[in-house]
Amino acid sequence: MALYIFLFISAVFNVIVGSVIGIIIYLKDKKNVVNRTFAVFCFFITTWSMGYFFPIVQNSESLSLLSFRLLHVGAAFIAVAHFHFVCAVLDIVKEKKKYIIFAYLFNLLIVLFFIPTKLFISEVVPKGDFNYWANVGIAYKIWLAVWLSYVVASVYLLYAAYKKTKGIKKQQIKYILIGDMMTFGTGSMNYFLFFDINVTPYLTIFASGQMFSIFYIIVRYRFIDIKLNSLEVLKKVFSIILSVVTAYLIYTIYSFFFPFSAKLDIPTIVGIAILIIFFLIFNNVVRLKFFYNFFRLSNFEYFKQTVFEFKNRNSFYHSIEEFQMNIKKTFCDKLQISSAFILILDEETGRKYPELIKYFLRDKSFLVTEELELEQKTRNKKFSFFKELKSLGKICFPLFFKSERNLIGFFVLGEKPFQNPYTKEELEVLESTAYQISLFLAVILYNFELQKQVKIKTQALKEQNKEMQKLLRQQSDFIAVTAHEFRTPLSIALFQLDDTLNSSKNNIDETEKNDLQIMKASLDNLKSLTQKLFDVQQYDLNKVNVKCEIVNIVEFLEKIYKDFINIMSEKSINLHFVNKIEGKCYVNIDKLQIRQVFHNVLNNAFKFTPKDGTIVIKLITINSHVLISVSDTGQGISDTERELIFNKFQTKKASMAMGIGLGLYISKKIIELHKGEIWVENAEIGGAKFCIKLKISNR
């Protein structure tokens, strides 16, 4: 009884494996002749396996005969379908076309006209451990001879190609041959009993070995070029194996202790139910983490999700080091790849990897070290870049920016956990990731170059600034020395001129006296100018001391107002003093310096206000500050001149003869020393308006 159950389980196993793998491969690429022929081969393996469903009813002669005839419907075409598949793999279908057509027609003739007759299977009789096994006729023997000849031809073609082929193709053919030995070696054990040789077909369950072999080379060597989530198929197949084995053990133990008849009774139904239940259980078990670790497999879904998270991270990295750390965290820490890094193309890289760079500039595809190594073992030609590639890692992706001629670096990965190969799906994910990495790297390199240029420019500006400071110091030193050297002779000249004017009143006429007065005035102006130059130098070097005291600003400005009334009368200018402050208002100032400021401002207004014009001094308070403004009815100041008016040697272009532009510069420095503000704007009365703001002090 157990043998019949085993045959039934073997049939179920081969049917499920054959149909699942065949359908998946066919649907992935229907136009590929290799995919189509392999799917046909799987179909006939499945059809043949379905014939083993009926031997479980071991006491029925009629059903046993029907079972043998049905299984040979599928078996008839297995050899030619396999021969067709081999020709497709070796790309010799056109060359062997007549043999393929003959075999299909021959087997169709056998199925239609001989299998249903006694010429093929004459009867079923007790043989070996079976209650019923087939006796074969003359047609069966002829068919088997043709069948075996096609199997031998397939093996011969594969072996001949294996001897000639090099590289990965050789490895693919090797595993197809291994699959042939499993499929035809174990499947052919069924034929011994047909010729009264007592060999029980216990290994029938391995008849689907070719499918497993093809599955392996799809995963390992990317055979048939399909996009297959191979791990999912492996999990399903593994679940089936566990379910079949577990159900078979339970059923066998139950049968030993509780024998039952060969009819399809309750225990049989229970066995099928156990099979289904355990399949559902194991299908979930193989999704657990231990499944991957125990069998040293990689989880593609986890791989894809991890890489996806890396690709969708913020694309801005501050440095290459930060980018390298994130790559290591993703691929080494999370995916447990032995190494992962980017190599930037520079002079050193160019010296170390010249051949690899030449290859990537010529051929843009990524390189897998293991595949090249397999090719080199069977080829006389060596890859010039192989040593460079092997020193880097297992996979090397070129990184381009903008154009395929602009190679900026490599993305290199090491070995996967448990020395597993990279599957086709993983390589596709990694290839798209390499493109994303090239964008990240380009941004980093651009920012790095930008920072480098900014640093160079900044350093150049610093050097220029140092040079400017040096020139300004030299200028200040020159002005200070010049002013100092001018002051002594000017003082002597003025002293002598005053002495001449005082001692010679009665000895010179009016004309000479006027000339001497003009000379004295000019020397006084020159002395004042010299003093200003000296003051400027002192302010630039921060050598001016402020001696502050509490002053009533209203009384202070009234005195200045009175001093200027007579001066303004020379041009008939109306000078007004407007005080909007109630009571007294005190400020903490250096009286001499602030007086100098207002003298500069009022002198400036006097110079540019026309005859019969108006100048207004106005005081108001704003919060904790006092605001003093001096407005005039002159021509005003343009916006351009307003920005420069407080700089050294700046004055109105139309009136350069009225001064050299130091008064307002000195005034600004004095106000800043008092932590106040000074500015100029357009006056309501039509000219310029100088504003000075000082902090009010508590007496």
C-alpha positions as semicolon CSV with decimal commas, in nm:
position;residue;x (nm);y (nm);z (nm)
1;M;0,000;0,000;0,000
2;A;0,279;0,244;0,091
3;L;0,437;0,203;-0,255
4;Y;0,113;0,309;-0,424
5;I;0,085;0,610;-0,199
6;F;0,444;0,701;-0,279
7;L;0,374;0,685;-0,654
8;F;0,070;0,901;-0,605
9;I;0,268;1,157;-0,404
10;S;0,548;1,149;-0,666
11;A;0,288;1,218;-0,934
12;V;0,144;1,511;-0,740
13;F;0,490;1,651;-0,678
14;N;0,600;1,625;-1,042
15;V;0,270;1,769;-1,168
16;I;0,291;2,073;-0,942
17;V;0,660;2,140;-1,006
18;G;0,636;2,085;-1,380
19;S;0,327;2,297;-1,430
20;V;0,436;2,585;-1,204
21;I;0,786;2,622;-1,349
22;G;0,668;2,567;-1,707
23;I;0,391;2,828;-1,683
24;I;0,616;3,088;-1,517
25;I;0,891;3,052;-1,776
26;Y;0,646;3,061;-2,065
27;L;0,460;3,369;-1,942
28;K;0,782;3,562;-1,881
29;D;0,876;3,563;-2,249
30;K;0,629;3,399;-2,486
31;K;0,826;3,497;-2,797
32;N;1,151;3,330;-2,689
33;V;1,183;2,988;-2,852
34;V;1,384;2,855;-2,554
35;N;1,107;2,956;-2,315
36;R;0,838;2,802;-2,536
37;T;1,015;2,470;-2,592
38;F;1,100;2,432;-2,223
39;A;0,735;2,502;-2,133
40;V;0,627;2,228;-2,378
41;F;0,876;1,988;-2,218
42;C;0,732;2,070;-1,873
43;F;0,381;2,015;-2,009
44;F;0,459;1,660;-2,123
45;I;0,640;1,580;-1,796
46;T;0,324;1,695;-1,617
47;T;0,096;1,491;-1,845
48;W;0,308;1,180;-1,794
49;S;0,304;1,229;-1,415
50;M;-0,076;1,258;-1,408
51;G;-0,096;0,898;-1,524
52;Y;0,032;0,787;-1,183
53;F;-0,280;0,909;-1,004
54;F;-0,464;0,581;-1,065
55;P;-0,227;0,312;-0,933
56;I;-0,353;0,400;-0,583
57;V;-0,658;0,188;-0,674
58;Q;-0,429;-0,114;-0,696
59;N;-0,708;-0,377;-0,709
60;S;-0,868;-0,243;-1,030
61;E;-0,728;-0,406;-1,347
62;S;-0,921;-0,177;-1,582
63;L;-0,816;0,143;-1,407
64;S;-0,454;0,028;-1,396
65;L;-0,458;-0,036;-1,775
66;L;-0,613;0,306;-1,832
67;S;-0,347;0,461;-1,608
68;F;-0,060;0,310;-1,809
69;R;-0,210;0,421;-2,139
70;L;-0,270;0,776;-2,013
71;L;0,079;0,822;-1,871
72;H;0,229;0,717;-2,206
73;V;0,039;0,996;-2,383
74;G;0,266;1,239;-2,203
75;A;0,571;1,012;-2,203
76;A;0,551;0,975;-2,583
77;F;0,643;1,340;-2,642
78;I;0,894;1,392;-2,355
79;A;1,199;1,290;-2,560
80;V;1,116;1,500;-2,868
81;A;1,011;1,800;-2,656
82;H;1,343;1,777;-2,474
83;F;1,530;1,739;-2,805
84;H;1,351;2,050;-2,935
85;F;1,444;2,243;-2,618
86;V;1,811;2,141;-2,650
87;C;1,819;2,254;-3,014
88;A;1,671;2,590;-2,906
89;V;1,933;2,633;-2,634
90;L;2,212;2,552;-2,881
91;D;2,048;2,765;-3,152
92;I;2,031;2,477;-3,404
93;V;1,653;2,446;-3,445
94;K;1,668;2,524;-3,818
95;E;1,949;2,276;-3,867
96;K;1,756;1,996;-3,690
97;K;1,411;2,100;-3,805
98;K;1,336;1,782;-4,005
99;Y;1,427;1,556;-3,712
100;I;1,203;1,759;-3,479
101;I;0,906;1,746;-3,718
102;F;0,953;1,371;-3,776
103;A;0,957;1,298;-3,403
104;Y;0,645;1,502;-3,331
105;L;0,454;1,331;-3,618
106;F;0,582;0,985;-3,520
107;N;0,473;1,025;-3,158
108;L;0,139;1,173;-3,263
109;L;0,083;0,860;-3,474
110;I;0,175;0,641;-3,174
111;V;-0,068;0,829;-2,944
112;L;-0,360;0,825;-3,188
113;F;-0,332;0,477;-3,336
114;F;-0,119;0,251;-3,115
115;I;-0,138;0,348;-2,745
116;P;-0,512;0,256;-2,724
117;T;-0,435;-0,089;-2,875
118;K;-0,276;-0,413;-2,753
119;L;0,010;-0,354;-2,994
120;F;0,137;-0,098;-2,747
121;I;0,021;-0,232;-2,406
122;S;-0,127;-0,578;-2,430
123;E;-0,238;-0,632;-2,070
124;V;-0,166;-0,561;-1,702
125;V;-0,048;-0,844;-1,478
126;P;0,109;-0,880;-1,130
127;K;0,478;-0,782;-1,139
128;G;0,727;-0,717;-0,861
129;D;0,561;-0,531;-0,574
130;F;0,264;-0,428;-0,789
131;N;-0,070;-0,604;-0,828
132;Y;-0,081;-0,481;-1,187
133;W;0,194;-0,375;-1,425
134;A;0,189;-0,355;-1,804
135;N;0,304;-0,607;-2,060
136;V;0,412;-0,429;-2,379
137;G;0,366;-0,512;-2,745
138;I;0,577;-0,470;-3,059
139;A;0,465;-0,108;-3,118
140;Y;0,586;-0,016;-2,769
141;K;0,932;-0,159;-2,837
142;I;0,964;0,034;-3,166
143;W;0,846;0,352;-2,998
144;L;1,087;0,309;-2,705
145;A;1,380;0,262;-2,945
146;V;1,296;0,590;-3,119
147;W;1,235;0,758;-2,783
148;L;1,571;0,649;-2,643
149;S;1,750;0,754;-2,963
150;Y;1,621;1,109;-2,922
151;V;1,724;1,113;-2,557
152;V;2,073;0,995;-2,655
153;A;2,085;1,252;-2,938
154;S;1,993;1,530;-2,695
155;V;2,264;1,425;-2,451
156;Y;2,518;1,395;-2,732
157;L;2,439;1,743;-2,865
158;L;2,470;1,891;-2,517
159;Y;2,796;1,711;-2,448
160;A;2,946;1,817;-2,783
161;A;2,843;2,177;-2,720
162;Y;2,984;2,157;-2,367
163;K;3,324;2,057;-2,506
164;K;3,325;2,344;-2,756
165;T;3,151;2,620;-2,561
166;K;3,334;2,849;-2,322
167;G;3,236;3,071;-2,033
168;I;2,895;3,094;-1,871
169;K;2,726;2,911;-2,158
170;K;2,939;2,609;-2,075
171;Q;2,818;2,620;-1,714
172;Q;2,456;2,644;-1,828
173;I;2,495;2,339;-2,053
174;K;2,665;2,146;-1,772
175;Y;2,364;2,188;-1,544
176;I;2,120;2,097;-1,822
177;L;2,316;1,772;-1,861
178;I;2,293;1,712;-1,485
179;G;1,917;1,771;-1,507
180;D;1,897;1,519;-1,794
181;M;2,065;1,255;-1,583
182;M;1,812;1,317;-1,303
183;T;1,504;1,328;-1,526
184;F;1,579;1,047;-1,772
185;G;1,785;0,839;-1,530
186;T;1,511;0,824;-1,267
187;G;1,219;0,832;-1,510
188;S;1,360;0,545;-1,715
189;M;1,343;0,316;-1,410
190;N;0,977;0,269;-1,502
191;Y;1,079;0,070;-1,813
192;F;1,257;-0,217;-1,634
193;L;0,935;-0,384;-1,514
194;F;0,789;-0,359;-1,866
195;F;1,060;-0,607;-1,970
196;D;1,023;-0,825;-1,655
197;I;1,332;-0,681;-1,483
198;N;1,237;-0,652;-1,115
199;V;1,342;-0,288;-1,040
200;T;1,085;-0,085;-0,845
201;P;1,061;0,284;-0,964
202;Y;1,118;0,444;-0,625
203;L;1,307;0,740;-0,776
204;T;1,021;0,856;-0,996
205;I;0,975;1,158;-0,771
206;F;1,302;1,298;-0,909
207;A;1,175;1,296;-1,267
208;S;1,124;1,670;-1,234
209;G;1,499;1,712;-1,173
210;Q;1,544;1,888;-1,505
211;M;1,309;2,162;-1,389
212;F;1,515;2,209;-1,074
213;S;1,833;2,217;-1,279
214;I;1,690;2,482;-1,510
215;F;1,568;2,672;-1,206
216;Y;1,921;2,667;-1,061
217;I;2,092;2,803;-1,371
218;I;1,826;3,074;-1,399
219;V;1,920;3,187;-1,049
220;R;2,293;3,119;-1,070
221;Y;2,376;3,205;-1,430
222;R;2,074;3,412;-1,540
223;F;1,968;3,152;-1,795
224;I;1,685;3,220;-2,045
225;D;1,715;3,594;-1,959
226;I;1,390;3,603;-1,763
227;K;1,283;3,835;-1,483
228;L;1,196;3,570;-1,228
229;N;1,156;3,617;-0,856
230;S;1,328;3,280;-0,819
231;L;1,314;3,282;-0,442
232;E;0,934;3,281;-0,446
233;V;0,931;2,974;-0,671
234;L;1,189;2,806;-0,449
235;K;0,975;2,872;-0,143
236;K;0,671;2,716;-0,312
237;V;0,867;2,410;-0,422
238;F;1,025;2,374;-0,079
239;S;0,680;2,394;0,079
240;I;0,557;2,119;-0,151
241;I;0,852;1,893;-0,066
242;L;0,805;1,941;0,308
243;S;0,430;1,884;0,275
244;V;0,468;1,569;0,066
245;V;0,733;1,417;0,290
246;T;0,544;1,501;0,611
247;A;0,208;1,379;0,478
248;Y;0,367;1,061;0,344
249;L;0,530;0,979;0,680
250;I;0,203;1,040;0,868
251;Y;0,007;0,834;0,617
252;T;0,260;0,546;0,626
253;I;0,262;0,533;1,006
254;Y;-0,118;0,542;1,016
255;S;-0,141;0,263;0,756
256;F;0,100;0,046;0,952
257;F;-0,103;0,061;1,270
258;F;-0,448;0,079;1,108
259;P;-0,450;-0,121;0,783
260;F;-0,726;-0,044;0,539
261;S;-0,841;-0,156;0,198
262;A;-0,714;-0,024;-0,134
263;K;-1,033;0,158;-0,204
264;L;-1,046;0,535;-0,186
265;D;-1,166;0,542;0,175
266;I;-1,163;0,789;0,465
267;P;-0,792;0,743;0,560
268;T;-0,694;0,828;0,203
269;I;-0,903;1,142;0,212
270;V;-0,746;1,230;0,549
271;G;-0,398;1,187;0,394
272;I;-0,485;1,430;0,113
273;A;-0,625;1,677;0,365
274;I;-0,303;1,650;0,571
275;L;-0,102;1,720;0,255
276;I;-0,298;2,039;0,185
277;I;-0,281;2,157;0,547
278;F;0,093;2,105;0,571
279;F;0,146;2,284;0,240
280;L;-0,033;2,590;0,378
281;I;0,169;2,570;0,701
282;F;0,508;2,531;0,532
283;N;0,424;2,795;0,273
284;N;0,407;3,045;0,562
285;V;0,703;2,894;0,748
286;V;0,939;2,949;0,453
287;R;0,859;3,319;0,466
288;L;1,014;3,348;0,811
289;K;1,362;3,484;0,859
290;F;1,509;3,151;0,969
291;F;1,426;3,005;0,626
292;Y;1,669;3,245;0,458
293;N;1,940;3,204;0,720
294;F;1,913;2,825;0,747
295;F;1,935;2,771;0,372
296;R;2,170;3,066;0,323
297;L;1,943;3,246;0,081
298;S;1,881;3,613;0,019
299;N;1,540;3,776;0,053
300;F;1,482;3,968;-0,269
301;E;1,185;4,166;-0,137
302;Y;1,392;4,285;0,159
303;F;1,683;4,356;-0,076
304;K;1,465;4,564;-0,307
305;Q;1,297;4,752;-0,021
306;T;1,630;4,837;0,143
307;V;1,780;4,967;-0,180
308;F;1,461;5,158;-0,256
309;E;1,485;5,338;0,080
310;F;1,846;5,428;0,002
311;K;1,752;5,569;-0,339
312;N;1,469;5,779;-0,199
313;R;1,678;5,945;0,070
314;N;1,734;6,321;0,051
315;S;1,972;6,362;-0,243
316;F;2,188;6,625;-0,071
317;Y;2,495;6,497;0,109
318;H;2,739;6,740;0,265
319;S;3,047;6,538;0,182
320;I;3,180;6,225;0,012
321;E;3,246;6,076;0,356
322;E;2,879;6,111;0,456
323;F;2,771;5,951;0,127
324;Q;3,016;5,663;0,171
325;M;2,889;5,603;0,525
326;N;2,528;5,582;0,405
327;I;2,626;5,337;0,129
328;K;2,809;5,122;0,383
329;K;2,513;5,137;0,623
330;T;2,270;5,027;0,350
331;F;2,467;4,756;0,170
332;C;2,707;4,629;0,440
333;D;2,509;4,669;0,762
334;K;2,158;4,599;0,635
335;L;2,216;4,368;0,336
336;Q;2,533;4,212;0,485
337;I;2,737;4,254;0,168
338;S;3,107;4,226;0,249
339;S;3,198;4,568;0,106
340;A;3,032;4,862;-0,067
341;F;3,187;5,190;-0,172
342;I;3,222;5,448;-0,445
343;L;3,557;5,521;-0,607
344;I;3,592;5,872;-0,747
345;L;3,781;5,908;-1,073
346;D;4,090;6,120;-1,010
347;E;4,461;6,108;-1,098
348;E;4,534;5,831;-0,848
349;T;4,238;5,620;-0,967
350;G;4,349;5,675;-1,326
351;R;4,695;5,535;-1,245
352;K;4,560;5,232;-1,054
353;Y;4,274;5,130;-1,288
354;P;4,364;5,244;-1,643
355;E;4,233;4,931;-1,820
356;L;3,906;4,932;-1,629
357;I;3,850;5,297;-1,719
358;K;3,921;5,221;-2,087
359;Y;3,666;4,938;-2,078
360;F;3,389;5,151;-1,925
361;L;3,451;5,432;-2,174
362;R;3,414;5,174;-2,451
363;D;3,143;4,950;-2,303
364;K;2,902;5,105;-2,052
365;S;2,769;4,779;-1,900
366;F;2,855;4,671;-1,547
367;L;3,099;4,388;-1,475
368;V;3,055;4,079;-1,257
369;T;3,391;3,937;-1,144
370;E;3,261;3,583;-1,102
371;E;3,123;3,567;-1,456
372;L;3,446;3,695;-1,608
373;E;3,645;3,450;-1,400
374;L;3,436;3,161;-1,534
375;E;3,495;3,280;-1,888
376;Q;3,868;3,318;-1,836
377;K;3,897;2,958;-1,716
378;T;3,782;2,829;-2,055
379;R;3,924;3,097;-2,289
380;N;4,276;3,169;-2,403
381;K;4,208;3,541;-2,427
382;K;4,252;3,725;-2,100
383;F;4,068;4,039;-1,995
384;S;4,324;4,314;-1,950
385;F;4,117;4,477;-1,677
386;F;4,038;4,159;-1,479
387;K;4,306;4,201;-1,211
388;E;4,197;4,560;-1,153
389;L;3,833;4,450;-1,130
390;K;3,908;4,161;-0,895
391;S;4,104;4,388;-0,661
392;L;3,794;4,605;-0,622
393;G;3,515;4,355;-0,552
394;K;3,250;4,126;-0,697
395;I;3,053;4,380;-0,904
396;C;3,160;4,713;-1,052
397;F;2,914;4,967;-1,196
398;P;3,039;5,266;-1,395
399;L;2,911;5,607;-1,280
400;F;2,851;5,862;-1,554
401;F;2,739;6,223;-1,535
402;K;2,542;6,400;-1,811
403;S;2,701;6,203;-2,097
404;E;2,837;5,850;-2,134
405;R;3,179;5,997;-2,200
406;N;3,191;6,171;-1,863
407;L;3,298;5,888;-1,630
408;I;3,315;6,018;-1,273
409;G;3,372;5,699;-1,074
410;F;3,279;5,338;-0,988
411;F;3,019;5,183;-0,757
412;V;3,167;4,862;-0,619
413;L;3,003;4,581;-0,420
414;G;3,166;4,283;-0,250
415;E;3,039;3,934;-0,177
416;K;2,683;3,858;-0,069
417;P;2,608;3,665;0,253
418;F;2,687;3,289;0,237
419;Q;2,871;3,352;-0,095
420;N;2,537;3,361;-0,278
421;P;2,547;3,493;-0,635
422;Y;2,367;3,812;-0,736
423;T;2,041;3,721;-0,908
424;K;1,919;3,886;-1,225
425;E;1,651;4,078;-1,035
426;E;1,908;4,208;-0,787
427;L;2,142;4,319;-1,065
428;E;1,859;4,508;-1,232
429;V;1,782;4,687;-0,905
430;L;2,150;4,763;-0,853
431;E;2,193;4,893;-1,207
432;S;1,917;5,150;-1,157
433;T;2,067;5,231;-0,816
434;A;2,405;5,298;-0,978
435;Y;2,240;5,562;-1,197
436;Q;2,091;5,725;-0,886
437;I;2,430;5,711;-0,712
438;S;2,591;5,886;-1,010
439;L;2,342;6,173;-0,966
440;F;2,415;6,192;-0,592
441;L;2,787;6,188;-0,657
442;A;2,764;6,453;-0,929
443;V;2,584;6,688;-0,688
444;I;2,846;6,626;-0,418
445;L;3,136;6,681;-0,657
446;Y;2,973;6,996;-0,794
447;N;2,925;7,134;-0,441
448;F;3,279;7,035;-0,350
449;E;3,418;7,213;-0,655
450;L;3,199;7,512;-0,580
451;Q;3,324;7,522;-0,220
452;K;3,679;7,490;-0,347
453;Q;3,633;7,784;-0,583
454;V;3,468;7,988;-0,307
455;K;3,759;7,909;-0,079
456;I;4,008;8,017;-0,345
457;K;3,815;8,337;-0,414
458;T;3,779;8,406;-0,042
459;Q;4,150;8,359;0,010
460;A;4,221;8,589;-0,284
461;L;3,985;8,851;-0,137
462;K;4,157;8,816;0,200
463;E;4,492;8,875;0,035
464;Q;4,353;9,174;-0,152
465;N;4,202;9,303;0,171
466;K;4,537;9,270;0,347
467;E;4,698;9,460;0,062
468;M;4,428;9,726;0,078
469;Q;4,473;9,757;0,454
470;K;4,844;9,790;0,400
471;L;4,788;10,065;0,141
472;L;4,539;10,240;0,369
473;R;4,790;10,232;0,652
474;Q;5,053;10,370;0,421
475;Q;4,807;10,638;0,310
476;S;4,723;10,726;0,670
477;D;5,089;10,734;0,761
478;F;5,160;10,956;0,463
479;I;4,876;11,194;0,554
480;A;4,986;11,203;0,918
481;V;5,348;11,273;0,827
482;T;5,248;11,531;0,567
483;A;5,010;11,705;0,808
484;H;5,274;11,702;1,079
485;E;5,542;11,836;0,846
486;F;5,308;12,110;0,717
487;R;5,199;12,229;1,061
488;T;5,542;12,355;1,173
489;P;5,631;12,568;0,867
490;L;5,271;12,694;0,848
491;S;5,279;12,802;1,210
492;I;5,612;12,982;1,151
493;A;5,482;13,148;0,836
494;L;5,163;13,265;1,010
495;F;5,362;13,391;1,308
496;Q;5,595;13,590;1,080
497;L;5,301;13,724;0,880
498;D;5,116;13,836;1,195
499;D;5,436;14,002;1,318
500;T;5,481;14,181;0,987
501;L;5,123;14,306;0,986
502;N;5,147;14,425;1,350
503;S;5,492;14,589;1,329
504;S;5,458;14,750;0,990
505;K;5,122;14,924;1,017
506;N;5,274;15,257;0,941
507;N;5,528;15,145;0,680
508;I;5,299;14,963;0,425
509;D;5,024;15,097;0,210
510;E;4,672;14,963;0,187
511;T;4,738;14,753;-0,125
512;E;5,026;14,566;0,036
513;K;4,824;14,526;0,355
514;N;4,534;14,365;0,161
515;D;4,774;14,131;-0,010
516;L;4,918;14,025;0,324
517;Q;4,565;13,974;0,463
518;I;4,476;13,750;0,168
519;M;4,799;13,555;0,219
520;K;4,721;13,510;0,585
521;A;4,367;13,386;0,508
522;S;4,504;13,131;0,264
523;L;4,758;13,012;0,516
524;D;4,484;12,983;0,780
525;N;4,280;12,764;0,543
526;L;4,583;12,552;0,468
527;K;4,650;12,514;0,840
528;S;4,284;12,414;0,897
529;L;4,311;12,160;0,615
530;T;4,630;12,020;0,762
531;Q;4,457;11,984;1,098
532;K;4,171;11,796;0,935
533;L;4,409;11,557;0,764
534;F;4,573;11,494;1,097
535;D;4,234;11,439;1,264
536;V;4,130;11,190;0,994
537;Q;4,441;10,988;1,054
538;Q;4,372;10,985;1,428
539;Y;4,013;10,868;1,376
540;D;4,121;10,593;1,133
541;L;4,365;10,460;1,389
542;N;4,108;10,487;1,673
543;K;4,338;10,719;1,865
544;V;4,074;10,981;1,945
545;N;3,963;11,000;2,309
546;V;3,613;11,117;2,399
547;K;3,580;11,333;2,709
548;C;3,208;11,330;2,777
549;E;3,005;11,539;3,012
550;I;2,636;11,598;3,077
551;V;2,517;11,891;2,864
552;N;2,180;12,061;2,810
553;I;2,153;12,010;2,435
554;V;1,905;12,296;2,390
555;E;2,134;12,557;2,549
556;F;2,434;12,406;2,368
557;L;2,272;12,446;2,026
558;E;2,134;12,794;2,102
559;K;2,492;12,916;2,152
560;I;2,599;12,763;1,820
561;Y;2,293;12,921;1,655
562;K;2,393;13,264;1,786
563;D;2,754;13,217;1,667
564;F;2,632;13,155;1,310
565;I;2,378;13,439;1,283
566;N;2,644;13,690;1,179
567;I;2,806;13,443;0,939
568;M;2,472;13,373;0,767
569;S;2,406;13,747;0,728
570;E;2,695;13,770;0,480
571;K;2,466;13,594;0,223
572;S;2,141;13,726;0,369
573;I;2,049;13,370;0,471
574;N;1,766;13,335;0,719
575;L;1,875;13,108;1,006
576;H;1,596;12,970;1,224
577;F;1,610;12,776;1,549
578;V;1,303;12,558;1,616
579;N;1,287;12,383;1,956
580;K;1,011;12,122;1,994
581;I;1,141;12,000;2,330
582;E;0,957;12,099;2,643
583;G;1,192;12,178;2,933
584;K;1,548;12,069;2,950
585;C;1,710;11,780;2,765
586;Y;2,047;11,637;2,864
587;V;2,298;11,435;2,663
588;N;2,638;11,289;2,750
589;I;2,880;11,433;2,491
590;D;3,226;11,569;2,426
591;K;3,140;11,936;2,380
592;L;3,438;12,022;2,159
593;Q;3,382;11,728;1,923
594;I;3,003;11,773;1,894
595;R;3,056;12,147;1,838
596;Q;3,289;12,054;1,553
597;V;3,015;11,832;1,406
598;F;2,754;12,110;1,401
599;H;3,008;12,360;1,270
600;N;3,083;12,120;0,982
601;V;2,714;12,068;0,907
602;L;2,622;12,439;0,929
603;N;2,925;12,542;0,723
604;N;2,822;12,284;0,466
605;A;2,466;12,427;0,458
606;F;2,604;12,782;0,431
607;K;2,819;12,688;0,132
608;F;2,537;12,532;-0,071
609;T;2,247;12,760;0,025
610;P;2,194;13,045;-0,222
611;K;2,165;13,412;-0,125
612;D;1,842;13,499;0,059
613;G;1,793;13,128;0,131
614;T;1,685;12,964;0,454
615;I;1,851;12,726;0,704
616;V;1,651;12,568;0,989
617;I;1,791;12,405;1,304
618;K;1,524;12,185;1,462
619;L;1,515;11,979;1,783
620;I;1,267;11,703;1,866
621;T;1,266;11,394;2,090
622;I;1,194;11,038;1,967
623;N;1,154;10,786;2,249
624;S;1,485;10,795;2,439
625;H;1,672;10,998;2,177
626;V;1,700;11,358;2,069
627;L;1,694;11,427;1,696
628;I;1,864;11,746;1,564
629;S;1,813;11,830;1,200
630;V;1,972;12,104;0,984
631;S;1,769;12,178;0,670
632;D;1,852;12,419;0,388
633;T;1,701;12,547;0,065
634;G;2,001;12,457;-0,146
635;Q;2,003;12,229;-0,449
636;G;1,989;11,913;-0,237
637;I;2,184;11,589;-0,270
638;S;2,120;11,316;-0,528
639;D;2,064;10,953;-0,425
640;T;2,407;10,854;-0,558
641;E;2,584;11,133;-0,370
642;R;2,383;11,055;-0,056
643;E;2,542;10,706;-0,033
644;L;2,895;10,849;-0,057
645;I;2,867;11,184;0,120
646;F;3,014;11,056;0,450
647;N;3,315;10,891;0,287
648;K;3,660;11,045;0,284
649;F;3,730;11,302;0,013
650;Q;3,366;11,307;-0,101
651;T;3,187;11,630;-0,185
652;K;2,941;11,761;-0,439
653;K;3,104;11,738;-0,780
654;A;2,986;12,079;-0,887
655;S;3,149;12,239;-0,585
656;M;3,483;12,065;-0,532
657;A;3,646;12,402;-0,481
658;M;3,446;12,446;-0,161
659;G;3,631;12,165;0,022
660;I;3,799;11,829;-0,008
661;G;3,526;11,628;0,165
662;L;3,671;11,556;0,508
663;G;3,431;11,750;0,733
664;L;3,137;11,512;0,705
665;Y;3,365;11,206;0,731
666;I;3,504;11,339;1,060
667;S;3,152;11,427;1,176
668;K;3,035;11,069;1,116
669;K;3,331;10,931;1,310
670;I;3,256;11,163;1,605
671;I;2,886;11,069;1,615
672;E;2,974;10,699;1,599
673;L;3,210;10,746;1,895
674;H;2,907;10,886;2,081
675;K;2,703;10,576;1,972
676;G;2,469;10,798;1,776
677;E;2,359;10,820;1,413
678;I;2,399;11,074;1,132
679;W;2,238;11,068;0,790
680;V;2,114;11,293;0,513
681;E;1,779;11,310;0,335
682;N;1,573;11,549;0,131
683;A;1,443;11,847;0,326
684;E;1,077;11,953;0,333
685;I;1,186;12,307;0,240
686;G;1,358;12,192;-0,076
687;G;1,727;12,125;-0,012
688;A;1,928;11,884;0,200
689;K;1,849;11,779;0,554
690;F;2,122;11,647;0,784
691;C;1,992;11,448;1,084
692;I;2,184;11,370;1,403
693;K;2,042;11,137;1,670
694;L;2,190;11,119;2,021
695;K;2,078;10,921;2,326
696;I;1,916;11,124;2,604
697;S;2,099;11,094;2,936
698;N;1,959;11,097;3,287
699;R;2,132;11,378;3,473
